[in-house]
Amino acid sequence: TKGVYTSSQYLGARLMAAFLAIAAFAISLAAARLSGETAVACVAYMLFKLEEAVTDHQFSVFQRYEQYRAILISYSVKGIVSLGGFVAGLYFSKSLLAAILLMAAMYGAVMLFYDVRLQRRWEKFGCSFSQACTILRSCIPLMIGTLIVPYMNFIVRYEVQNLCGDEQLGYYSSFAAITVIMTTLASAVWTVLLPKISADFQKERYKELGRFILKISAATLAAGFLVVAFGMLLGPWAFTILYGKDILVYQELIFPVLLTSVLLTFSAFLSAVLVPLHRHTSMLVCNVAGALLCTVTVIPLIRYFGLQGANLSYAIGLLL
């Protein structure tokens, strides 16, 4: 919003982060001692995720020029062709590696022939590493904050597996997938809203910013109410289709997991608002405190309440 860095410098920072991620990924892959076929498939999927990282940068440029229709078209086409490529690759080759490579190729084709072509209309497409370290240092609190939710997902599932076994983990993860879907949807929405929040803050339009945040908060709560209502109504039917009738033994998890999903969505929104307000430390402290509370309470709550306790520890952390 301030124009301190160019798009090429942001892309350089993004690619440097990607190179660091690849290095960490290679070390993790070596330590995991996976089979050769699985390891190669993991590398292919990492390439696909790097394409998503570049897309993330491109969409920030689209937002600057208020090209939201282009974002809609790009997201939609990528979703369709990458999934289609994966299914086709798996169907015809019976190989996971071929399916992932075809998925990445289809995604990359849309990036090259649509995103890059459009971006060049507004500014020159380039890459510079001149300010990459400075940008990444500024992003460290945001990076740690972004890792909090995946960490909470991990620690809750890890303790469910330790205390309840693999079968119980399977049932819990099936219901908890709702939170992953909600988080993905929420992050896509909040990302689009951030430029306006940042611009209002920079131009000191505080009343307008306050009204906007209240409107989005109200809309989030209303959407959350609808999600819970429809989830309670259609959840048992949907989960039966996906996982079979055996899943209904644990259908009492639907309501609390839906509530946790709404909490997660609202928490993600509040964290997203703090970023353009330059309250990175506040955001980080809040999120870390919630994650620590979840970590401390997850074992006793699972022992006392079973799978409901796992969800409860997650919700308590989010609420804090």
N, C-alpha and C positions, 0 to 999 in steps of 0.2 A: 504493500500500500504506500509506503514512503518512497519506494523506488531506490532504495539503497543498493540493491544488487540487481544485476541483469538476469534475464531468463537463462542465458548461457552459463552464468556462474551458479545458478540454482541447479541446472542440469549437471554441472561438474560435481557439485556437492552430492547430488543424488547418485551419480555413478561411483564416486569415491565410497559412499556408504555401501553401495552394491558390491564393490570389490572387497571391502572389509567383511561383508556378509558372506561372500563366496569363500573367503579364507576361513572364517569361523565354521562355515558349513562343511568344508573339506575336512577340518579337524574332527568335527562331530561325526562325520560319516566314517572316517577311519576308526574312531573309537567304538562305533556301534557294531563293527564287524559283521556287516550285512553280507548277503550273498552278492556275487558280482552282478547278476541280473537286476536285483533290487537296487543296488547302489547306482547303477547306470540310469535306472528309471527315476531315482531321486534327483540325480544331476539334471536330467531332462526337465523335471518338474521345477527345479530351481531356475532354469532358464525361462520358463513360463512366468514365474513370479517376478523375475527381473523385467520382463516385458510390462507387467502390471506396474512396476515401479516407475518406468519411463512414462507410461500412460498417466500416472498420477501427476507427474511434472507437467505434461502437456495440457492436462485439464486445468491446471492452475493458470496457464496462459490463456486458455479459452475463457475462464472466469474473468480475467482482467479485462477482456474485451466484451464481456457479457454475452458470450456465445453459448448459451445454455442449451439451445436446440441442438447444436453440434455435439455437446456432451451426451444428450439424450440419444441421438442417433448412433454415436460411437459406442456407448455402453450397450445399447440394445443389439447392434449388429455383432459386436464382439461376443456378447453372451450367447447369441444364437449359433454363430459359425464355430466358435471354439468348442461348445458342447457338441454340436453336430460333428465336428472333426474328431473329437474324442470317441463318440459312439461309433462313427463309421470306421475309425482305425481299429477299435476293439472288435467290432463285428467281423470285418474282413480279414484282419491279420491274427486275431486271437492273442495279440501281444500288447501288454500294458505300455511298453516302451514306445512302440509304433503309435499307439493311441495318444500318448502324451506329446510326442513329437509333432503329430498332425495337428493336435490342438494348439500347440505353440506356433506352428506355421500359419494357421488360419488367423490366429490373434495378431501375429506380426504383420500379416498382409493388410489387415484393416488399419493398423498403426501407420504403415508405410504409405498406403494409397489414399487414406482418408485424413488421419490426424496430422501427419507431417505436411501433406499438401495444403491443408487448411491453415496450419500454423504459419506457413511461409507467406500467406496473404497479409499477415499483420506484422510480422517481424522476421528477421533473418534467423534461420535455425542454426545454432552453434553450440559449442561446449567449451567452457573455460574452467580451469582448476585454480584460478588465481585466488579466490576467496573461499575455497571449499572447506578448509580447516576452520576458518572463522565461523562460517555458517553452521558447520557440524557442532562446534563447541556450544554455540547458542542453543542448539537443538537437544543437548544432552538431557535436560529436565523433561522435555517433551517425549524423548525416546523412552526414558524410564517410565514415565506416566503411561505411555502407550503399551508397555509390557505388563502393566498391572493386571488387566483383565485376563490376558492369556495365562498369567501366573495363577490367578485365582481359579480359572478353569482347571489348570493342571493340578493344583494342590488338593482341590476338592475331589477330583476323580481319582487321584493317586491314593488318597486315604480311603475312599470307598472301596477300591480294589484291595488295599491292605487289610481292611477290617471286615469287609463283606464278601470278598471273592470276585472272580471274573464275571460270573453270571449276573450278580447284582449290579456290577459296574455296567454291564451291557444294557440292562433295563434303565438304570439311571441316565446313562449317556443318551439313550434313545429319546427320553423326555427332555433332557437338558439341551438337546440340539436346538430347541426353540430359542434359547438365549443366544446361540451363535447366529441364527438367522436374524434375530432382532438387532443384534449388534452390527451386523453387516449392513442392514437396511438403514439403521440410524446413522452410521458413519458416512454413508453415501449422501444422506440428507444434510447432515451438519456441515460437511465439507463445502457444499454449495452455499450455505448461509454465512460462512466465515468472512468472505470479502466484505459483505455489507456491514457486519458487526465491527470489523476492523476499521472500515472507512468512517463509520459513525463515531467511533472512539477517537480516531486521529483528528477528525474535524470538530471534536468536542460537541457533537450533537447528542448529549447525554440523555435528554428527555425522550428523544426519538428512539435512542438505543434501548432505554428502559422499557418503553412501550412495546418495542419489537420483541425483546426477550420475554416479556409477560405473555405476548400473543403466542410465541412459539411454545412456551411452557404450558399454556392452556391447551394448545393444539396437541401437544405431546401427551398430556394427561387424558384428553378426550380420545385420542387414538389408542392409548393404553387401555382405557375402559372398553373400547370396541374389541380390541384384541383378546382381552380376558373373556368378554361375553361370547364372542364367536368361538374362542378356544374351548370354553366349557361346553358349548353347544355341539360343536363339530369334532372336538378333540378325540373322544373315544372312537368315533367312526374312522377318522383319518389315521389314527395310530393302528387300528385293527387292519386297515388296508395295507399299511406300510410294514407292520411287524407280526401280524397274526393275532389271534384271539388271546394267546397267552399273555400279551402285554397288558390286558385289562385288569389283571391281578393287581397292578400298580397304578391304576388310573387315578387314585387319590393324589398322585404327584402332579397332575395336570394343573390344578388351580394354583398351588404355591409356586410352581415353576413359571407359570404365566405372570404372576405378580413379580417374581424376581426379574423376569425379562423386562417388565415395565420399569422397574427400579434401575436396571442396567441401562436402559435407553435414556432415562432422565439423567442419570449420573454421567453418561457419555456426553449429553448435551451441555451440562454445566461445566464439565471439563473443557469441552470445545470452546465455550464462551470465554473461559479464563485465558486461553492461549492468545487471541488477538488483543486482549486487555493487558498483555505482558505480565500476567500473574502466574508465571511458570512455577515459581517456588511454592506458592499457595496450592496450586493444582497438584503438584507433586506430593506435598505433605499430606493433603487430604487423601489422595489415592493410596499412598504407602500406608497410612494409618488404617485405612479400610482393609487392605491386604493383610496387614499384621493381625488385625482382629479376626479376620477369617481364618488365618493360619492357627491362631491360638485356640479358637473355639471349635474347629472342624472335628477334631478327634473326640472330645467329650460329647458333642452333640450327636455325632454318628452313633456312638456307643449307647446313647440314651434314646434317641429317636429313630435310629436306622437311616434309611435313605432320605427321610424328611429332614433329619438333622443336617445332612450334607447341604441340602438346599437352604436350610435356615442359616447356616454359617455364612453362606454366600450372600444371602439377603442382608444379614446384619452388617457385613463388611461394606456392602454398597450403600446401606442406609447411613452409616457413619460418614 
